Amino acid sequence: MLGYVIAREPGVTDDLMRAVATRLRADGVHVIGAVQVNLVTDPDTKCHMDLHILNGDDVVRISQNLGALSKGCRLDPDGLERAVGLVAAHVEAGGDILIVNKFGKQEADGRGFRPVIGEALAAGIPVLTAVGETNLPAFLEFAEDYAELLPNTAENVLNWANARMRDTAV
């Protein structure tokens, strides 16, 4: 009940997750979670990273400006935790599927959406996420036998999601 795609190129899986969430919602599925949208404001600066919460209109900025010469991680941990809190409230209320934009470094370290993913699985809610190759070992350790690698196409991911939701509805 934990499907994942491998994130090999920046932004590609963000687009995939948004497309899947949009399609499921259009089909009347109660989707909970968050998808990432990167906003490029200037070609000479790094993009802003926003999480769009799938229940309602909340958008949470999860990037911070560290300056033009910065080489460090731009993730704003406070922004991420705000988004996690919004999604966690929806998991408690229930849903058909949880989509988490990424199992990243925060999740690999036991923070971020990791507890929410566990809560959703415990509640019988299928979970879909993307994992970068550097965080794959931590993800597989966390996921144990629940993880199912999916091809990186919207149609395959949608087929998996619909099948898992049918399994949990029975």
N, C-alpha and C positions, 0 to 999 in steps of 0.2 A: 504493500500500500504506500510505498515511498518511491515514486518515480523521479529520475533525475536525468538531465542531459549534461554533457560535458561542455563547458564554456571554453572554447579554444581561441576565439577572437573577441576583442572588446566590443561590446554593444550588440553583437549578433543574438546572443541568448536573451538580452533585455527585450529585443524586438520580438523574439519567439514567445517569450512569456506573456508579453502584452497582447500579442495576437491570439494566443490560446485563451487568455482571460476574457478578452473581448468577445470571442466566438462563444465561449461557454455562457457568459452572461446574456448574450443575444438569444441563446437557446433556453433561457429561463433557469439556468443553474445558479444556485446560491453559492457564489464564489467568495471566499474570504482570503485575506492576505494582502500582499503588496507587490507592485511591479515597479521597475526602475525606468525613469526617463532621464536621459542626459541632455542638458541644454547647452548648446554651444553659443556663447555670446560674442566671442571674438576669436578669430583663428589663431591668435598669438597667446591665448590663455587656455588653461584647462577648463573643461566643461563643468557645469553645476550638475550634481547628481541629486535627483529628487525621487522619493518613493511615493507613489500614488496608492493610497489605501483603497482597497477594492470594495469596501463598504462605506459609501458616502463620498464626500468630496474632499477629504483631507489629503494634503500634499505636504510631505515633510522633507526638507532639505537635509541631506546626509553628507554633504561635502562642506569643507571649510577652505577658505583661501589662506594658504600658508606663505604666499609671496611667490614672485616670479622665479626665484632661484631655488625654491624648495624641491627636494627630492623625496621627502617623506610621504607617508600615507595621508591622503586628504580626507579620509573618512572622519566625520564628526560623530564620535561615539554617543554623545548626548542626543543628537538628531536620530540616530539609529534606535536608541532606546525609547524615544518618544514614539517612533513608528511601531516598534515591537509592542509597546503598551496598547496602542490603538488596535492592533491586530489581535492581541491576546484577549481583549474584551470580546471580540467577535467569535473567537474560537470557543470561549466559554458559552456563548449563546448558541453555538452550533452552526453548521454549514455543510454543504455537499462536498466541497473540496477546498483545501488550503493551497494557495500558490505563494511561494516565497521566492523572490527574485533571485536569491543566491545564497548558497551555503559558503560563506567566505571566511576570512581569517577570524573575525569575531566569533562566528559559530564554531570554527575549529578549536578555538580557545575556550569554548563552553558558554559563550555569551551570545548576544544578538538574538536571532530567531531560534536558536537551538532548543531552548525550553518550550517554545510555542510549538515547534515541530513535534516534540515528544508528547505534549498535551493533546495535539490533534490526533496523533496515531493512537494514543491511549483511548481517545473518545471514538475511534473507528472512522475518523475522517481521513480520506486519502490525501496525500501531500505530493506536490510537484515542486521541484526546485532545479537550479542549475549549480554546477560545481566546477570550479577551476581546477586544472590539473595539480597545482601546488597544494590545494586543500583536499584533494581526493582521498589520500590515506586517512586523514582525520574523519572525513565524512563516512567512509566505509567502516571504520572502527565504530563510529557512533551508530550507524544504520544497521549493523550486523546483517542479518538475513533478510531485512525488510527492503533493501535497496534494489531497484530494478533499473538498469541502464536503458534509456530510450534513444532511438534515432533522433537527430536534431531537425525534425521537420514538424510543422504544425499538425499535419494530418495524423502522423504517427502518435504524437503526444495527445491529441484530442481522442484518438481511438483508445489509448491507454486510460485516459481520464474517464471516459464514458464507461469503459468496462469495469474499472474499479468502483465507480459510483453505483453501477448495477449490482456489483458483488456486495456492497455494503447495504443496499436497499433491501436485499433478500432476507 
